Amino acid sequence: MGKTSIKQSFFGIPFHSHYMMTMGVDFTLKEVEIKGDTIQLQLWDISGHPSVKHVRKRYIQDADGIIVVFDLTREKTFQNIVVWIKEIIVHCTKPVVLQIIGNKADLKEHLTLVQKDKIDSLIDHLHKDVIAKHFLKIGYFLCSAKTKLNIDEVFLSLILAKGNSFEN
């Protein structure tokens, strides 16, 4: 779906169409300067494989922000967003910033598989029913790890939404 490719794009690593699926947890640090302040992000790329569900729980508990990615060209991955959000709600110990990413926006000929109205409906539902209790903010971005479309904006939005909770 592109979590690792999105992270690599954010770090300036050139896009590769072939990559190894994350089988556990991959940790990376990146310093970002915003409004004269240096923020150190800890990025945890966690496998979505069912065998690491118990591990994901620990990382979800302490997260300040969570990025959930689906593939715009594969409807099934969008349907899984609800499963991931339920897992976040169950395991979060505090409200978090949630960024929902529709990846592969560069594949315009395939984008009709996940309709914008379905995405908008999900976001509206989340805002009405669960945002106040579980999420500080919910954002949605169309992205492309390949072209870097909106990649930096995803992380900037996450940092700004969380505000001063990201310590240097």
Residue frames as qw, qx, qy, qz and C-alpha x, y, z in Angstrom:
[[0.000, 0.885, 0.465, 0.000, 0.00, 0.00, 0.00],
 [0.424, 0.698, -0.022, 0.577, 2.94, 2.32, 0.47],
 [0.530, -0.844, -0.054, 0.056, 3.70, 3.12, 4.11],
 [0.723, -0.346, 0.241, 0.548, 7.39, 2.41, 3.67],
 [0.474, 0.431, 0.366, 0.675, 7.54, 4.19, 0.31],
 [0.126, -0.913, -0.221, -0.319, 5.86, 7.26, 1.83],
 [0.622, -0.737, 0.088, 0.249, 8.34, 7.29, 4.70],
 [0.692, -0.067, 0.333, 0.637, 11.26, 6.90, 2.31],
 [0.284, 0.695, 0.344, 0.564, 9.92, 9.69, 0.11],
 [0.343, -0.929, -0.105, -0.091, 9.73, 11.95, 3.17],
 [0.668, -0.582, 0.265, 0.381, 13.38, 11.14, 3.89],
 [0.258, 0.803, -0.363, -0.397, 14.37, 11.94, 0.30],
 [0.461, -0.204, 0.836, 0.217, 15.13, 8.34, -0.64],
 [0.341, 0.250, -0.538, -0.729, 14.44, 7.76, -4.34],
 [0.809, 0.088, 0.246, -0.527, 11.32, 5.77, -5.17],
 [0.034, 0.252, -0.939, -0.233, 11.71, 2.09, -6.07],
 [0.704, -0.046, -0.282, -0.650, 8.81, 0.12, -7.46],
 [0.834, -0.108, -0.541, 0.029, 10.07, -3.04, -5.72],
 [0.129, -0.592, 0.538, -0.586, 10.60, -3.11, -1.99],
 [0.365, -0.083, -0.900, 0.225, 10.58, -5.54, 0.89],
 [0.501, -0.651, -0.352, -0.449, 7.36, -5.50, 2.90],
 [0.150, -0.529, 0.568, -0.613, 7.87, -4.44, 6.52],
 [0.670, -0.148, -0.723, -0.083, 7.64, -7.62, 8.58],
 [0.501, -0.442, -0.566, 0.483, 7.86, -6.12, 12.03],
 [0.125, -0.956, -0.177, 0.196, 8.76, -2.59, 13.04],
 [0.614, 0.319, 0.040, 0.721, 11.17, -0.14, 11.40],
 [0.308, -0.851, -0.239, 0.352, 12.24, 2.92, 13.40],
 [0.516, 0.397, 0.126, 0.748, 13.65, 6.17, 11.98],
 [0.229, -0.720, -0.270, 0.597, 14.38, 9.64, 13.32],
 [0.391, 0.517, 0.311, 0.695, 14.14, 12.86, 11.37],
 [0.185, -0.503, -0.276, 0.798, 14.68, 16.43, 12.45],
 [0.202, 0.672, 0.532, 0.474, 12.30, 18.94, 10.90],
 [0.182, -0.183, -0.215, 0.942, 12.51, 22.70, 11.27],
 [0.056, -0.699, -0.631, -0.332, 9.19, 24.49, 11.65],
 [0.171, -0.925, -0.149, -0.305, 8.88, 28.19, 12.40],
 [0.100, 0.760, -0.495, 0.410, 12.46, 28.29, 13.68],
 [0.665, -0.429, 0.532, -0.302, 12.01, 25.31, 16.00],
 [0.357, 0.335, -0.854, -0.176, 13.67, 21.96, 15.43],
 [0.827, -0.148, 0.246, -0.483, 11.32, 19.05, 15.98],
 [0.025, 0.344, -0.932, -0.115, 12.63, 15.50, 16.19],
 [0.825, 0.043, -0.097, -0.556, 10.14, 13.03, 14.75],
 [0.324, -0.226, 0.918, -0.033, 10.23, 9.39, 15.69],
 [0.690, 0.251, -0.292, -0.613, 8.69, 7.43, 12.83],
 [0.453, -0.147, 0.870, -0.131, 7.64, 3.86, 13.43],
 [0.573, 0.247, -0.520, -0.583, 6.79, 1.91, 10.29],
 [0.479, -0.131, 0.792, -0.356, 4.73, -0.98, 11.64],
 [0.114, -0.008, -0.901, -0.419, 3.66, -3.99, 9.62],
 [0.622, -0.054, 0.028, -0.781, -0.04, -4.50, 9.08],
 [0.537, 0.081, -0.829, -0.133, 0.41, -8.27, 9.11],
 [0.738, -0.513, -0.193, -0.393, -1.86, -10.04, 11.63],
 [0.843, -0.105, -0.404, 0.340, 1.11, -11.80, 13.23],
 [0.387, 0.119, -0.317, 0.858, 2.39, -8.50, 14.69],
 [0.321, -0.711, -0.385, -0.493, -0.94, -7.25, 16.04],
 [0.679, -0.633, -0.283, 0.241, 0.28, -7.60, 19.65],
 [0.548, -0.113, 0.030, 0.828, 3.35, -5.49, 18.80],
 [0.054, 0.523, 0.341, 0.779, 1.29, -2.78, 17.06],
 [0.471, -0.757, -0.445, -0.085, -0.76, -2.38, 20.24],
 [0.607, -0.499, -0.149, 0.600, 2.29, -1.14, 22.17],
 [0.327, 0.042, 0.241, 0.913, 3.18, 1.45, 19.55],
 [0.158, -0.623, -0.512, -0.570, -0.39, 2.66, 19.12],
 [0.514, -0.684, -0.462, 0.234, -0.72, 3.21, 22.88],
 [0.458, -0.579, -0.038, 0.674, 2.05, 5.81, 23.03],
 [0.410, 0.366, 0.439, 0.711, 1.62, 7.48, 19.63],
 [0.027, 0.499, 0.186, -0.846, 1.06, 11.21, 19.24],
 [0.522, 0.511, -0.191, -0.655, 0.10, 10.83, 15.60],
 [0.610, 0.040, 0.784, 0.103, -0.82, 7.93, 13.36],
 [0.366, 0.456, -0.431, -0.687, -0.75, 7.71, 9.58],
 [0.672, 0.183, 0.710, -0.106, -2.98, 5.10, 7.96],
 [0.134, 0.447, -0.558, -0.686, -2.37, 4.40, 4.28],
 [0.731, 0.325, 0.586, -0.127, -4.55, 2.84, 1.61],
 [0.302, -0.095, 0.657, 0.684, -3.90, 2.23, -2.06],
 [0.405, 0.432, 0.065, -0.803, -6.16, 4.38, -4.25],
 [0.471, 0.302, -0.647, -0.518, -6.12, 1.68, -6.92],
 [0.382, -0.069, -0.921, 0.034, -7.27, -1.15, -4.63],
 [0.525, -0.519, -0.205, -0.642, -10.74, -0.88, -3.05],
 [0.818, -0.331, -0.459, 0.102, -9.99, -3.60, -0.45],
 [0.507, 0.031, -0.369, 0.779, -7.22, -1.52, 1.11],
 [0.202, -0.376, 0.010, -0.904, -9.67, 1.36, 1.58],
 [0.743, -0.422, -0.369, -0.367, -12.17, -0.98, 3.24],
 [0.746, -0.147, -0.485, 0.431, -9.42, -1.95, 5.71],
 [0.094, 0.460, -0.220, 0.855, -9.16, 1.66, 6.93],
 [0.640, -0.527, -0.074, -0.555, -12.13, 1.06, 9.24],
 [0.915, -0.205, -0.307, 0.164, -10.36, -1.97, 10.73],
 [0.549, 0.213, -0.303, 0.749, -7.22, 0.10, 11.40],
 [0.190, -0.522, 0.092, -0.826, -9.21, 2.94, 12.94],
 [0.811, -0.467, -0.190, -0.297, -11.01, 0.52, 15.26],
 [0.836, -0.064, -0.323, 0.439, -7.64, -0.87, 16.33],
 [0.250, 0.386, -0.219, 0.860, -6.42, 2.66, 17.05],
 [0.488, -0.550, -0.050, -0.676, -9.53, 3.46, 19.08],
 [0.897, -0.346, -0.273, -0.042, -9.18, 0.29, 21.14],
 [0.827, -0.096, -0.216, 0.510, -5.48, 0.72, 21.92],
 [0.228, 0.582, -0.111, 0.773, -4.87, 4.48, 22.14],
 [0.451, -0.458, -0.585, 0.494, -4.43, 5.75, 25.66],
 [0.052, -0.595, -0.134, 0.791, -4.83, 9.40, 24.62],
 [0.563, 0.767, 0.240, -0.191, -6.29, 11.34, 21.68],
 [0.553, -0.221, 0.484, 0.641, -4.01, 11.33, 18.62],
 [0.358, 0.610, -0.242, -0.664, -3.72, 13.11, 15.30],
 [0.706, 0.180, 0.678, 0.101, -4.86, 10.77, 12.54],
 [0.247, 0.567, -0.420, -0.664, -3.75, 11.21, 8.94],
 [0.778, 0.284, 0.558, -0.048, -5.49, 9.05, 6.34],
 [0.014, -0.578, 0.538, 0.613, -3.45, 8.78, 3.17],
 [0.834, 0.458, 0.283, -0.124, -4.71, 7.70, -0.24],
 [0.356, -0.554, 0.571, 0.490, -1.47, 6.67, -1.95],
 [0.449, 0.115, 0.736, 0.493, -0.65, 6.21, -5.65],
 [0.295, 0.781, 0.288, -0.469, -2.37, 9.39, -6.82],
 [0.001, 0.558, -0.557, -0.615, 0.10, 9.41, -9.71],
 [0.160, 0.098, 0.937, 0.295, -1.77, 6.44, -11.26],
 [0.355, 0.226, 0.088, -0.903, -4.61, 8.60, -12.55],
 [0.521, 0.075, -0.643, -0.556, -6.00, 5.93, -14.86],
 [0.468, -0.175, -0.860, 0.101, -6.74, 3.72, -11.84],
 [0.021, -0.078, 0.484, -0.871, -8.08, 6.27, -9.35],
 [0.573, -0.194, -0.235, -0.761, -11.74, 5.60, -10.04],
 [0.585, -0.127, -0.800, 0.047, -11.59, 2.37, -8.01],
 [0.313, -0.458, -0.597, 0.580, -11.81, 4.26, -4.72],
 [0.056, 0.744, 0.420, 0.517, -14.40, 6.96, -5.22],
 [0.135, 0.313, -0.300, 0.891, -13.93, 10.35, -3.56],
 [0.568, -0.458, -0.107, -0.675, -17.47, 10.23, -2.14],
 [0.869, -0.268, -0.409, 0.069, -16.56, 7.06, -0.18],
 [0.536, 0.099, -0.371, 0.751, -13.51, 8.77, 1.25],
 [0.150, -0.386, 0.074, -0.907, -15.49, 11.91, 2.12],
 [0.737, -0.423, -0.310, -0.426, -18.22, 9.80, 3.73],
 [0.795, -0.178, -0.451, 0.364, -15.69, 7.99, 5.94],
 [0.312, 0.176, -0.279, 0.891, -14.06, 11.26, 7.03],
 [0.394, -0.431, -0.098, -0.806, -17.48, 12.84, 7.77],
 [0.821, -0.370, -0.407, -0.152, -18.50, 9.79, 9.81],
 [0.677, -0.067, -0.429, 0.594, -15.28, 9.91, 11.82],
 [0.071, 0.297, -0.160, 0.939, -15.67, 13.62, 12.53],
 [0.559, -0.428, -0.182, -0.686, -19.26, 13.22, 13.70],
 [0.879, -0.329, -0.287, -0.190, -18.92, 10.07, 15.76],
 [0.885, -0.281, -0.176, 0.328, -15.43, 9.69, 17.17],
 [0.470, 0.599, -0.173, 0.625, -13.17, 12.69, 16.69],
 [0.305, -0.779, 0.188, -0.514, -13.76, 14.41, 20.03],
 [0.850, -0.473, 0.190, -0.131, -13.08, 11.32, 22.07],
 [0.913, -0.095, 0.270, 0.290, -10.24, 9.61, 20.20],
 [0.629, 0.330, 0.234, 0.663, -8.68, 12.03, 17.73],
 [0.193, -0.581, -0.099, 0.785, -7.34, 15.55, 18.10],
 [0.386, 0.611, -0.232, -0.651, -7.63, 15.99, 14.36],
 [0.740, 0.197, 0.622, 0.162, -8.32, 13.83, 11.32],
 [0.178, 0.673, -0.351, -0.626, -6.66, 14.77, 8.05],
 [0.821, 0.307, 0.475, 0.077, -6.89, 13.27, 4.59],
 [0.031, 0.713, -0.451, -0.537, -4.35, 13.58, 1.79],
 [0.891, 0.447, 0.073, 0.020, -4.08, 12.24, -1.73],
 [0.325, -0.756, 0.507, 0.256, -0.41, 11.33, -2.06],
 [0.887, 0.423, -0.179, 0.053, 2.14, 9.73, -4.29],
 [0.705, -0.563, 0.306, 0.304, 5.28, 8.27, -2.82],
 [0.734, 0.277, 0.371, 0.498, 6.62, 8.08, -6.38],
 [0.297, 0.690, 0.187, 0.634, 6.21, 11.79, -7.24],
 [0.307, -0.113, -0.488, 0.809, 6.32, 13.08, -3.61],
 [0.260, -0.511, -0.353, -0.739, 2.86, 14.64, -4.09],
 [0.549, -0.658, -0.051, -0.513, 1.74, 15.96, -0.66],
 [0.795, -0.099, -0.509, 0.313, 4.30, 13.84, 1.24],
 [0.300, 0.140, -0.393, 0.858, 5.90, 16.73, 3.13],
 [0.387, -0.371, -0.073, -0.841, 2.44, 18.25, 3.71],
 [0.785, -0.335, -0.500, -0.150, 1.25, 15.08, 5.49],
 [0.669, -0.184, -0.462, 0.552, 4.02, 15.26, 8.06],
 [0.092, 0.216, -0.139, 0.962, 3.89, 19.05, 8.42],
 [0.540, -0.419, -0.273, -0.677, 0.14, 18.87, 9.02],
 [0.789, -0.325, -0.512, 0.097, 0.62, 16.13, 11.60],
 [0.495, -0.036, -0.375, 0.783, 3.25, 18.17, 13.46],
 [0.100, -0.263, 0.011, -0.959, 1.23, 21.38, 13.38],
 [0.644, -0.425, -0.415, -0.482, -1.97, 19.62, 14.49],
 [0.758, -0.327, -0.484, 0.289, -0.22, 18.10, 17.47],
 [0.139, -0.945, 0.053, -0.290, 1.37, 21.44, 18.32],
 [0.042, -0.759, 0.565, -0.321, 3.83, 21.60, 21.16],
 [0.903, -0.288, 0.259, -0.189, 3.45, 17.96, 22.18],
 [0.883, 0.317, -0.099, 0.332, 6.34, 17.01, 19.90],
 [0.447, -0.851, 0.173, 0.214, 9.31, 17.89, 22.06],
 [0.396, 0.786, -0.475, 0.008, 12.80, 18.68, 20.78]]
